């Protein structure tokens, strides 16, 4: 549905995108993840046809973005970073304008405007100037414009950046709903976004792909996966009690509450065995719980390794 092949983009001496290749299959939500300046937005703009690549190619639903631009654009809905629009227009006026640009007419035009108005829940702000809307509603209007022509593929650039927690939840819920019927490429630097909405993730840094995996596969690379954590009245005594226990590879203490993490060696650390051993050694503890891994740790390890190289 969406394909990038050896995309390069150079601005003078700056190589912003350095040979990025990937495919997004039907029904996938691919998270395009990386630090600021990694080349995410530049790649998105090349796929959407807003930027010409220095070399390489991109396709949307089989249409080459450079040689078959109209076919590619008809197949794609694009939400740029920040969801820019015409601030003096209302959602009603803006979406009618987009319908004109898209060549929608007659019953199809009327039906699609009514459909996105309902789906994005824009009734309450339908005649209100876009400049006066909250960031969350501006994203809704942007998403409405992106899906107005009912495209099979969506490219969403930082769709929740700058939103408050409630607005993020609303937009992510909308993306999950839209993804039931479409293929979605979503760029973000917010790690929680990957677990919240993505079926697969690519990590990029300095314009290159460093990892391509499911969120579960990325979490499996975390040293915290399979670990257990606890709060001990005497953390030194707790470490001493657990040191040498089969399946334990080491310890780490962090956080304002001084939570102690017990890392696995191979298989996950058995929760019951940790609790039993501490009780046998007379170490008081509470809050014993399993850990599922941390994307932020995996992300740092992958991107820091790139930067060190």
Phi and psi in degrees as GROMACS dihedral restraints (atoms count N, CA, C in turn):
[ dihedral_restraints ]
;  ai    aj    ak    al  type     phi  dphi    fc
    3     4     5     6     1  -130.6    20    10
    4     5     6     7     1   131.9    20    10
    6     7     8     9     1  -141.2    20    10
    7     8     9    10     1   133.7    20    10
    9    10    11    12     1  -119.5    20    10
   10    11    12    13     1   133.5    20    10
   12    13    14    15     1  -128.7    20    10
   13    14    15    16     1   110.5    20    10
   15    16    17    18     1    49.9    20    10
   16    17    18    19     1    45.8    20    10
   18    19    20    21     1   -70.3    20    10
   19    20    21    22     1   130.0    20    10
   21    22    23    24     1  -126.6    20    10
   22    23    24    25     1   142.7    20    10
   24    25    26    27     1  -140.8    20    10
   25    26    27    28     1   121.4    20    10
   27    28    29    30     1  -120.0    20    10
   28    29    30    31     1   135.3    20    10
   30    31    32    33     1  -116.8    20    10
   31    32    33    34     1    94.9    20    10
   33    34    35    36     1    62.5    20    10
   34    35    36    37     1  -122.0    20    10
   36    37    38    39     1   -82.6    20    10
   37    38    39    40     1   -14.2    20    10
   39    40    41    42     1   -84.2    20    10
   40    41    42    43     1   121.6    20    10
   42    43    44    45     1   -97.1    20    10
   43    44    45    46     1    97.3    20    10
   45    46    47    48     1   -76.8    20    10
   46    47    48    49     1   -36.1    20    10
   48    49    50    51     1  -130.3    20    10
   49    50    51    52     1   127.1    20    10
   51    52    53    54     1  -122.0    20    10
   52    53    54    55     1    73.1    20    10
   54    55    56    57     1    77.9    20    10
   55    56    57    58     1    40.5    20    10
   57    58    59    60     1   -77.5    20    10
   58    59    60    61     1   130.2    20    10
   60    61    62    63     1  -135.1    20    10
   61    62    63    64     1   137.3    20    10
   63    64    65    66     1  -169.7    20    10
   64    65    66    67     1   166.2    20    10
   66    67    68    69     1  -130.1    20    10
   67    68    69    70     1   143.2    20    10
   69    70    71    72     1  -114.3    20    10
   70    71    72    73     1   116.7    20    10
   72    73    74    75     1   -83.2    20    10
   73    74    75    76     1   161.8    20    10
   75    76    77    78     1   -54.6    20    10
   76    77    78    79     1   132.7    20    10
   78    79    80    81     1    84.9    20    10
   79    80    81    82     1    -4.4    20    10
   81    82    83    84     1   -84.1    20    10
   82    83    84    85     1   150.3    20    10
   84    85    86    87     1  -115.8    20    10
   85    86    87    88     1   104.9    20    10
   87    88    89    90     1   -97.5    20    10
   88    89    90    91     1   120.3    20    10
   90    91    92    93     1   -85.5    20    10
   91    92    93    94     1   126.8    20    10
   93    94    95    96     1  -104.5    20    10
   94    95    96    97     1   101.0    20    10
   96    97    98    99     1  -114.3    20    10
   97    98    99   100     1   137.1    20    10
   99   100   101   102     1  -179.8    20    10
  100   101   102   103     1   164.0    20    10
  102   103   104   105     1   -68.3    20    10
  103   104   105   106     1   166.5    20    10
  105   106   107   108     1   -58.0    20    10
  106   107   108   109     1   136.6    20    10
  108   109   110   111     1    83.7    20    10
  109   110   111   112     1    10.8    20    10
  111   112   113   114     1   -78.7    20    10
  112   113   114   115     1   -15.4    20    10
  114   115   116   117     1   106.6    20    10
  115   116   117   118     1     9.9    20    10
  117   118   119   120     1   -64.8    20    10
  118   119   120   121     1   -54.7    20    10
  120   121   122   123     1   -64.5    20    10
  121   122   123   124     1   -37.5    20    10
  123   124   125   126     1   -61.8    20    10
  124   125   126   127     1   -42.8    20    10
  126   127   128   129     1   -63.2    20    10
  127   128   129   130     1   -43.9    20    10
  129   130   131   132     1   -58.9    20    10
  130   131   132   133     1   -43.3    20    10
  132   133   134   135     1   -66.3    20    10
  133   134   135   136     1   -33.6    20    10
  135   136   137   138     1   -68.8    20    10
  136   137   138   139     1   -40.7    20    10
  138   139   140   141     1   -65.7    20    10
  139   140   141   142     1   -37.2    20    10
  141   142   143   144     1   -79.4    20    10
  142   143   144   145     1    -8.0    20    10
  144   145   146   147     1    86.8    20    10
  145   146   147   148     1     9.7    20    10
  147   148   149   150     1   -83.2    20    10
  148   149   150   151     1   -23.5    20    10
  150   151   152   153     1  -128.1    20    10
  151   152   153   154     1   140.8    20    10
  153   154   155   156     1   -88.1    20    10
  154   155   156   157     1   133.3    20    10
  156   157   158   159     1   -69.4    20    10
  157   158   159   160     1   150.7    20    10
  159   160   161   162     1   -66.0    20    10
  160   161   162   163     1   -38.9    20    10
  162   163   164   165     1  -157.1    20    10
  163   164   165   166     1   167.5    20    10
  165   166   167   168     1    92.6    20    10
  166   167   168   169     1  -177.4    20    10
  168   169   170   171     1  -148.4    20    10
  169   170   171   172     1   162.4    20    10
  171   172   173   174     1  -138.8    20    10
  172   173   174   175     1   146.3    20    10
  174   175   176   177     1  -131.0    20    10
  175   176   177   178     1   146.5    20    10
  177   178   179   180     1  -126.7    20    10
  178   179   180   181     1   116.8    20    10
  180   181   182   183     1    51.8    20    10
  181   182   183   184     1    41.2    20    10
  183   184   185   186     1    85.4    20    10
  184   185   186   187     1    -6.4    20    10
  186   187   188   189     1   -95.6    20    10
  187   188   189   190     1   123.3    20    10
  189   190   191   192     1   -67.9    20    10
  190   191   192   193     1   128.4    20    10
  192   193   194   195     1   -63.1    20    10
  193   194   195   196     1   -32.4    20    10
  195   196   197   198     1   -86.6    20    10
  196   197   198   199     1   -42.2    20    10
  198   199   200   201     1   -94.4    20    10
  199   200   201   202     1   -19.3    20    10
  201   202   203   204     1  -130.8    20    10
  202   203   204   205     1    57.6    20    10
  204   205   206   207     1   -62.0    20    10
  205   206   207   208     1   -38.2    20    10
  207   208   209   210     1   -68.4    20    10
  208   209   210   211     1   -40.3    20    10
  210   211   212   213     1   -63.1    20    10
  211   212   213   214     1   -41.5    20    10
  213   214   215   216     1   -64.3    20    10
  214   215   216   217     1   -43.3    20    10
  216   217   218   219     1   -71.9    20    10
  217   218   219   220     1   -31.8    20    10
  219   220   221   222     1   -66.2    20    10
  220   221   222   223     1   -27.9    20    10
  222   223   224   225     1   -89.5    20    10
  223   224   225   226     1    -6.1    20    10
  225   226   227   228     1  -123.0    20    10
  226   227   228   229     1   137.2    20    10
  228   229   230   231     1  -107.9    20    10
  229   230   231   232     1   132.1    20    10
  231   232   233   234     1  -125.9    20    10
  232   233   234   235     1   125.0    20    10
  234   235   236   237     1  -111.5    20    10
  235   236   237   238     1   103.2    20    10
  237   238   239   240     1   -67.2    20    10
  238   239   240   241     1   163.9    20    10
  240   241   242   243     1   -59.1    20    10
  241   242   243   244     1   131.1    20    10
  243   244   245   246     1    85.5    20    10
  244   245   246   247     1    -6.2    20    10
  246   247   248   249     1    50.6    20    10
  247   248   249   250     1    58.7    20    10
  249   250   251   252     1   -65.9    20    10
  250   251   252   253     1   146.1    20    10
  252   253   254   255     1  -151.4    20    10
  253   254   255   256     1  -172.9    20    10
  255   256   257   258     1   -94.0    20    10
  256   257   258   259     1   107.7    20    10
  258   259   260   261     1   -61.3    20    10
  259   260   261   262     1   -29.6    20    10
  261   262   263   264     1   -78.7    20    10
  262   263   264   265     1   -15.8    20    10
  264   265   266   267     1   -81.2    20    10
  265   266   267   268     1   155.5    20    10
  267   268   269   270     1   -87.5    20    10
  268   269   270   271     1   164.3    20    10
  270   271   272   273     1   -53.8    20    10
  271   272   273   274     1   -38.2    20    10
  273   274   275   276     1   -58.9    20    10
  274   275   276   277     1   -53.1    20    10
  276   277   278   279     1   -65.4    20    10
  277   278   279   280     1   -39.2    20    10
  279   280   281   282     1   -65.6    20    10
  280   281   282   283     1   -45.4    20    10
  282   283   284   285     1   -70.8    20    10
  283   284   285   286     1   -30.7    20    10
  285   286   287   288     1   -66.6    20    10
  286   287   288   289     1   -38.4    20    10
  288   289   290   291     1   -62.8    20    10
  289   290   291   292     1   -45.9    20    10
  291   292   293   294     1   -62.1    20    10
  292   293   294   295     1   -38.5    20    10
  294   295   296   297     1   -61.3    20    10
  295   296   297   298     1   -39.4    20    10
  297   298   299   300     1   -63.4    20    10
  298   299   300   301     1   -45.5    20    10
  300   301   302   303     1   -61.5    20    10
  301   302   303   304     1   -38.3    20    10
  303   304   305   306     1   -79.7    20    10
  304   305   306   307     1    -6.1    20    10
  306   307   308   309     1    75.8    20    10
  307   308   309   310     1    23.7    20    10
  309   310   311   312     1   -79.9    20    10
  310   311   312   313     1   136.8    20    10
  312   313   314   315     1  -146.0    20    10
  313   314   315   316     1   161.4    20    10
  315   316   317   318     1    62.7    20    10
  316   317   318   319     1  -142.3    20    10
  318   319   320   321     1   -63.0    20    10
  319   320   321   322     1   -35.7    20    10
  321   322   323   324     1   -63.8    20    10
  322   323   324   325     1   -43.0    20    10
  324   325   326   327     1   -60.2    20    10
  325   326   327   328     1   -50.6    20    10
  327   328   329   330     1   -60.9    20    10
  328   329   330   331     1   -43.5    20    10
  330   331   332   333     1   -66.8    20    10
  331   332   333   334     1   -40.1    20    10
  333   334   335   336     1   -70.1    20    10
  334   335   336   337     1   -40.4    20    10
  336   337   338   339     1   -62.9    20    10
  337   338   339   340     1   -44.0    20    10
  339   340   341   342     1   -63.8    20    10
  340   341   342   343     1   -37.6    20    10
  342   343   344   345     1   -66.3    20    10
  343   344   345   346     1   -46.4    20    10
  345   346   347   348     1   -73.3    20    10
  346   347   348   349     1   -31.7    20    10
  348   349   350   351     1   -59.2    20    10
  349   350   351   352     1   -44.5    20    10
  351   352   353   354     1   -71.7    20    10
  352   353   354   355     1   -46.0    20    10
  354   355   356   357     1   -65.7    20    10
  355   356   357   358     1   -37.7    20    10
  357   358   359   360     1   -91.5    20    10
  358   359   360   361     1     4.5    20    10
  360   361   362   363     1    53.0    20    10
  361   362   363   364     1    58.8    20    10
  363   364   365   366     1  -102.7    20    10
  364   365   366   367     1     5.1    20    10
  366   367   368   369     1   -54.4    20    10
  367   368   369   370     1   -43.1    20    10
  369   370   371   372     1   -69.1    20    10
  370   371   372   373     1   -16.6    20    10
  372   373   374   375     1  -125.1    20    10
  373   374   375   376     1    16.4    20    10
  375   376   377   378     1   -58.9    20    10
  376   377   378   379     1   -36.1    20    10
  378   379   380   381     1  -107.6    20    10
  379   380   381   382     1    10.7    20    10
  381   382   383   384     1   -90.5    20    10
  382   383   384   385     1   138.2    20    10
  384   385   386   387     1   -56.3    20    10
  385   386   387   388     1   136.5    20    10
  387   388   389   390     1   -59.4    20    10
  388   389   390   391     1   -34.3    20    10
  390   391   392   393     1   -59.6    20    10
  391   392   393   394     1   -25.3    20    10
  393   394   395   396     1   -91.0    20    10
  394   395   396   397     1    -3.2    20    10
  396   397   398   399     1   -81.3    20    10
  397   398   399   400     1   155.9    20    10
  399   400   401   402     1   -67.3    20    10
  400   401   402   403     1   163.1    20    10
  402   403   404   405     1   -59.0    20    10
  403   404   405   406     1   -37.7    20    10
  405   406   407   408     1   -62.0    20    10
  406   407   408   409     1   -44.0    20    10
  408   409   410   411     1   -70.8    20    10
  409   410   411   412     1   -33.4    20    10
  411   412   413   414     1   -62.2    20    10
  412   413   414   415     1   -38.8    20    10
  414   415   416   417     1   -63.9    20    10
  415   416   417   418     1   -39.0    20    10
  417   418   419   420     1   -61.4    20    10
  418   419   420   421     1   -44.2    20    10
  420   421   422   423     1   -63.2    20    10
  421   422   423   424     1   -41.6    20    10
  423   424   425   426     1   -61.7    20    10
  424   425   426   427     1   -41.9    20    10
  426   427   428   429     1   -66.2    20    10
  427   428   429   430     1   -38.5    20    10
  429   430   431   432     1   -60.5    20    10
  430   431   432   433     1   -42.5    20    10
  432   433   434   435     1   -65.3    20    10
  433   434   435   436     1   -36.7    20    10
  435   436   437   438     1   -68.1    20    10
  436   437   438   439     1   -32.4    20    10
  438   439   440   441     1  -104.7    20    10
  439   440   441   442     1     5.0    20    10
  441   442   443   444     1   -56.5    20    10
  442   443   444   445     1   -40.0    20    10
  444   445   446   447     1   -89.3    20    10
  445   446   447   448     1    11.1    20    10
  447   448   449   450     1    58.2    20    10
  448   449   450   451     1    55.3    20    10
  450   451   452   453     1   -78.1    20    10
  451   452   453   454     1   152.6    20    10
  453   454   455   456     1   -80.0    20    10
  454   455   456   457     1   -13.4    20    10
  456   457   458   459     1  -131.0    20    10
  457   458   459   460     1   142.2    20    10
  459   460   461   462     1  -126.1    20    10
  460   461   462   463     1   140.1    20    10
  462   463   464   465     1  -120.1    20    10
  463   464   465   466     1   117.4    20    10
  465   466   467   468     1  -119.5    20    10
  466   467   468   469     1   117.2    20    10
  468   469   470   471     1  -100.5    20    10
  469   470   471   472     1   110.7    20    10
  471   472   473   474     1    49.8    20    10
  472   473   474   475     1    57.6    20    10
  474   475   476   477     1   -67.8    20    10
  475   476   477   478     1   -19.5    20    10
  477   478   479   480     1  -116.8    20    10
  478   479   480   481     1     7.4    20    10
  480   481   482   483     1   -62.5    20    10
  481   482   483   484     1   129.7    20    10
  483   484   485   486     1    84.6    20    10
  484   485   486   487     1     0.2    20    10
  486   487   488   489     1   -87.5    20    10
  487   488   489   490     1   154.2    20    10
  489   490   491   492     1   -78.3    20    10
  490   491   492   493     1   168.4    20    10
  492   493   494   495     1   -55.3    20    10
  493   494   495   496     1   -39.1    20    10
  495   496   497   498     1   -67.9    20    10
  496   497   498   499     1   -41.4    20    10
  498   499   500   501     1   -65.7    20    10
  499   500   501   502     1   -39.4    20    10
  501   502   503   504     1   -59.3    20    10
  502   503   504   505     1   -44.6    20    10
  504   505   506   507     1   -60.2    20    10
  505   506   507   508     1   -43.7    20    10
  507   508   509   510     1   -62.0    20    10
  508   509   510   511     1   -47.4    20    10
  510   511   512   513     1   -67.6    20    10
  511   512   513   514     1   -40.1    20    10
  513   514   515   516     1   -63.9    20    10
  514   515   516   517     1   -38.4    20    10
  516   517   518   519     1   -61.6    20    10
  517   518   519   520     1   -42.1    20    10
  519   520   521   522     1   -62.5    20    10
  520   521   522   523     1   -42.2    20    10
  522   523   524   525     1   -63.6    20    10
  523   524   525   526     1   -42.8    20    10
  525   526   527   528     1   -61.2    20    10
  526   527   528   529     1   -39.5    20    10
  528   529   530   531     1   -66.4    20    10
  529   530   531   532     1   -43.9    20    10
  531   532   533   534     1   -64.2    20    10
  532   533   534   535     1   -34.3    20    10
  534   535   536   537     1   -69.4    20    10
  535   536   537   538     1   -15.6    20    10
  537   538   539   540     1   -64.2    20    10
  538   539   540   541     1   -25.3    20    10
  540   541   542   543     1  -117.1    20    10
  541   542   543   544     1    -2.7    20    10
  543   544   545   546     1  -140.4    20    10
  544   545   546   547     1   162.1    20    10
  546   547   548   549     1   -91.6    20    10
  547   548   549   550     1   134.4    20    10
  549   550   551   552     1  -126.8    20    10
  550   551   552   553     1   130.8    20    10
  552   553   554   555     1  -111.5    20    10
  553   554   555   556     1   120.5    20    10
  555   556   557   558     1  -128.0    20    10
  556   557   558   559     1   119.3    20    10
  558   559   560   561     1   -94.6    20    10
  559   560   561   562     1   146.0    20    10
  561   562   563   564     1  -162.8    20    10
  562   563   564   565     1   155.9    20    10
  564   565   566   567     1  -115.4    20    10
  565   566   567   568     1     8.2    20    10
  567   568   569   570     1   -96.6    20    10
  568   569   570   571     1   112.3    20    10
  570   571   572   573     1   -63.3    20    10
  571   572   573   574     1   -36.7    20    10
  573   574   575   576     1   -64.2    20    10
  574   575   576   577     1   -22.0    20    10
  576   577   578   579     1   -60.9    20    10
  577   578   579   580     1   -36.6    20    10
  579   580   581   582     1   -62.9    20    10
  580   581   582   583     1   -49.6    20    10
  582   583   584   585     1   -67.9    20    10
  583   584   585   586     1   -31.8    20    10
  585   586   587   588     1   -72.8    20    10
  586   587   588   589     1   -38.0    20    10
  588   589   590   591     1  -132.8    20    10
  589   590   591   592     1   -12.5    20    10
  591   592   593   594     1   -98.8    20    10
  592   593   594   595     1   143.5    20    10
  594   595   596   597     1   -93.9    20    10
  595   596   597   598     1   -15.7    20    10
  597   598   599   600     1  -155.1    20    10
  598   599   600   601     1   153.8    20    10
  600   601   602   603     1  -139.5    20    10
  601   602   603   604     1   142.2    20    10
  603   604   605   606     1  -115.0    20    10
  604   605   606   607     1   132.7    20    10
  606   607   608   609     1  -105.7    20    10
  607   608   609   610     1   127.0    20    10
  609   610   611   612     1  -122.5    20    10
  610   611   612   613     1   151.7    20    10
  612   613   614   615     1  -154.2    20    10
  613   614   615   616     1   141.5    20    10
  615   616   617   618     1    51.2    20    10
  616   617   618   619     1    36.0    20    10
  618   619   620   621     1    78.5    20    10
  619   620   621   622     1    10.8    20    10
  621   622   623   624     1  -126.0    20    10
  622   623   624   625     1   148.6    20    10
  624   625   626   627     1   -79.4    20    10
  625   626   627   628     1   124.1    20    10
  627   628   629   630     1  -107.9    20    10
  628   629   630   631     1   -22.7    20    10
  630   631   632   633     1  -155.1    20    10
  631   632   633   634     1   147.6    20    10
  633   634   635   636     1  -145.6    20    10
  634   635   636   637     1   106.8    20    10
  636   637   638   639     1  -161.0    20    10
  637   638   639   640     1   168.7    20    10
  639   640   641   642     1   -75.3    20    10
  640   641   642   643     1   159.6    20    10
  642   643   644   645     1   -55.4    20    10
  643   644   645   646     1   -37.8    20    10
  645   646   647   648     1   -64.9    20    10
  646   647   648   649     1   -39.6    20    10
  648   649   650   651     1   -67.6    20    10
  649   650   651   652     1   -35.8    20    10
  651   652   653   654     1   -67.5    20    10
  652   653   654   655     1   -43.4    20    10
  654   655   656   657     1   -61.7    20    10
  655   656   657   658     1   -31.5    20    10
  657   658   659   660     1   -65.6    20    10
  658   659   660   661     1   -17.8    20    10
  660   661   662   663     1   -85.9    20    10
  661   662   663   664     1    -4.4    20    10
  663   664   665   666     1   -82.8    20    10
  664   665   666   667     1   136.6    20    10
  666   667   668   669     1   -69.1    20    10
  667   668   669   670     1   -15.5    20    10
  669   670   671   672     1   -80.2    20    10
  670   671   672   673     1   -17.3    20    10
  672   673   674   675     1   -69.5    20    10
  673   674   675   676     1   128.8    20    10
  675   676   677   678     1    86.6    20    10
  676   677   678   679     1    -3.5    20    10
  678   679   680   681     1   -81.8    20    10
  679   680   681   682     1   168.5    20    10
  681   682   683   684     1  -125.6    20    10
  682   683   684   685     1   155.6    20    10
  684   685   686   687     1  -131.1    20    10
  685   686   687   688     1   157.9    20    10
  687   688   689   690     1  -159.4    20    10
  688   689   690   691     1   164.0    20    10
  690   691   692   693     1  -111.6    20    10
  691   692   693   694     1   120.1    20    10
  693   694   695   696     1  -116.0    20    10
  694   695   696   697     1   141.0    20    10
  696   697   698   699     1   -63.7    20    10
  697   698   699   700     1   -33.2    20    10
  699   700   701   702     1  -129.3    20    10
  700   701   702   703     1    97.1    20    10
  702   703   704   705     1   -67.4    20    10
  703   704   705   706     1   -30.6    20    10
  705   706   707   708     1   -65.5    20    10
  706   707   708   709     1   -43.3    20    10
  708   709   710   711     1   -65.1    20    10
  709   710   711   712     1   -36.9    20    10
  711   712   713   714     1   -64.8    20    10
  712   713   714   715     1   -42.9    20    10
  714   715   716   717     1   -62.8    20    10
  715   716   717   718     1   -43.6    20    10
  717   718   719   720     1   -62.1    20    10
  718   719   720   721     1   -39.4    20    10
  720   721   722   723     1   -66.9    20    10
  721   722   723   724     1   -36.0    20    10
  723   724   725   726     1   -92.6    20    10
  724   725   726   727     1   -13.6    20    10
  726   727   728   729     1   -63.6    20    10
  727   728   729   730     1   129.3    20    10
  729   730   731   732     1    87.4    20    10
  730   731   732   733     1    -2.5    20    10
  732   733   734   735     1   -68.0    20    10
  733   734   735   736     1   134.0    20    10
  735   736   737   738     1   -54.4    20    10
  736   737   738   739     1   133.8    20    10
  738   739   740   741     1    88.2    20    10
  739   740   741   742     1     0.1    20    10
  741   742   743   744     1  -106.3    20    10
  742   743   744   745     1   126.9    20    10
  744   745   746   747     1  -104.8    20    10
  745   746   747   748     1   -18.9    20    10
  747   748   749   750     1   170.4    20    10
  748   749   750   751     1  -174.6    20    10
  750   751   752   753     1  -138.3    20    10
  751   752   753   754     1   158.5    20    10
  753   754   755   756     1  -154.2    20    10
  754   755   756   757     1   138.5    20    10
  756   757   758   759     1  -120.9    20    10
  757   758   759   760     1   134.6    20    10
  759   760   761   762     1  -158.4    20    10
  760   761   762   763     1   173.0    20    10
  762   763   764   765     1    87.7    20    10
  763   764   765   766     1   161.6    20    10
  765   766   767   768     1   -63.8    20    10
  766   767   768   769     1   -24.6    20    10
  768   769   770   771     1   -93.9    20    10
  769   770   771   772     1     0.2    20    10
  771   772   773   774     1    68.7    20    10
  772   773   774   775     1    35.1    20    10
  774   775   776   777     1   -62.6    20    10
  775   776   777   778     1   134.8    20    10
  777   778   779   780     1   -99.0    20    10
  778   779   780   781     1   127.9    20    10
  780   781   782   783     1  -106.2    20    10
  781   782   783   784     1   130.6    20    10
  783   784   785   786     1  -109.5    20    10
  784   785   786   787     1   112.6    20    10
  786   787   788   789     1   -88.6    20    10
  787   788   789   790     1   146.0    20    10
  789   790   791   792     1   -83.4    20    10
  790   791   792   793     1   160.9    20    10
  792   793   794   795     1  -122.5    20    10
  793   794   795   796     1    93.6    20    10
  795   796   797   798     1    87.1    20    10
  796   797   798   799     1  -103.8    20    10
  798   799   800   801     1   -70.9    20    10
  799   800   801   802     1   160.6    20    10
  801   802   803   804     1   -58.2    20    10
  802   803   804   805     1   145.8    20    10
  804   805   806   807     1   -67.4    20    10
  805   806   807   808     1   127.3    20    10
  807   808   809   810     1   -71.1    20    10
  808   809   810   811     1   120.0    20    10
  810   811   812   813     1   -59.3    20    10
  811   812   813   814     1   -48.8    20    10
  813   814   815   816     1   -62.7    20    10
  814   815   816   817     1   -38.0    20    10
  816   817   818   819     1   -66.6    20    10
  817   818   819   820     1   -36.3    20    10
  819   820   821   822     1   -64.8    20    10
  820   821   822   823     1   -47.5    20    10
  822   823   824   825     1   -61.1    20    10
  823   824   825   826     1   -42.2    20    10
  825   826   827   828     1   -65.2    20    10
  826   827   828   829     1   -40.9    20    10
  828   829   830   831     1   -65.2    20    10
  829   830   831   832     1   -41.5    20    10
  831   832   833   834     1   -64.8    20    10
  832   833   834   835     1   -39.9    20    10
  834   835   836   837     1   -64.8    20    10
  835   836   837   838     1   -40.4    20    10
  837   838   839   840     1   -63.1    20    10
  838   839   840   841     1   -33.7    20    10
  840   841   842   843     1   -89.7    20    10
  841   842   843   844     1     3.6    20    10
  843   844   845   846     1    72.9    20    10
  844   845   846   847     1    28.4    20    10
  846   847   848   849     1   -98.4    20    10
  847   848   849   850     1   120.1    20    10
  849   850   851   852     1   -76.1    20    10
  850   851   852   853     1   136.2    20    10
  852   853   854   855     1  -151.7    20    10
  853   854   855   856     1   167.6    20    10
  855   856   857   858     1  -155.7    20    10
  856   857   858   859     1   169.5    20    10
  858   859   860   861     1    65.2    20    10
  859   860   861   862     1    32.3    20    10
  861   862   863   864     1   -69.7    20    10
  862   863   864   865     1   126.3    20    10
  864   865   866   867     1  -152.5    20    10
  865   866   867   868     1   152.3    20    10
  867   868   869   870     1   -78.5    20    10
  868   869   870   871     1   154.1    20    10
  870   871   872   873     1  -111.4    20    10
  871   872   873   874     1   144.7    20    10
  873   874   875   876     1  -109.0    20    10
  874   875   876   877     1     5.1    20    10
  876   877   878   879     1   101.3    20    10
  877   878   879   880     1   161.5    20    10
  879   880   881   882     1  -132.4    20    10
  880   881   882   883     1   122.3    20    10
  882   883   884   885     1   -68.4    20    10
  883   884   885   886     1   -32.5    20    10
  885   886   887   888     1   -63.7    20    10
  886   887   888   889     1   -36.8    20    10
  888   889   890   891     1   -67.3    20    10
  889   890   891   892     1   -43.6    20    10
  891   892   893   894     1   -63.8    20    10
  892   893   894   895     1   -43.4    20    10
  894   895   896   897     1   -59.8    20    10
  895   896   897   898     1   -46.7    20    10
  897   898   899   900     1   -62.7    20    10
  898   899   900   901     1   -42.6    20    10
  900   901   902   903     1   -62.6    20    10
  901   902   903   904     1   -41.2    20    10
  903   904   905   906     1   -71.3    20    10
  904   905   906   907     1   -48.1    20    10
  906   907   908   909     1   -77.1    20    10
  907   908   909   910     1   -32.8    20    10
  909   910   911   912     1   -68.5    20    10
  910   911   912   913     1   -36.4    20    10
  912   913   914   915     1   -61.8    20    10
  913   914   915   916     1   -38.1    20    10
  915   916   917   918     1   -63.7    20    10
  916   917   918   919     1   -45.8    20    10
  918   919   920   921     1   -66.3    20    10
  919   920   921   922     1   -36.9    20    10
  921   922   923   924     1   -66.5    20    10
  922   923   924   925     1   -32.2    20    10
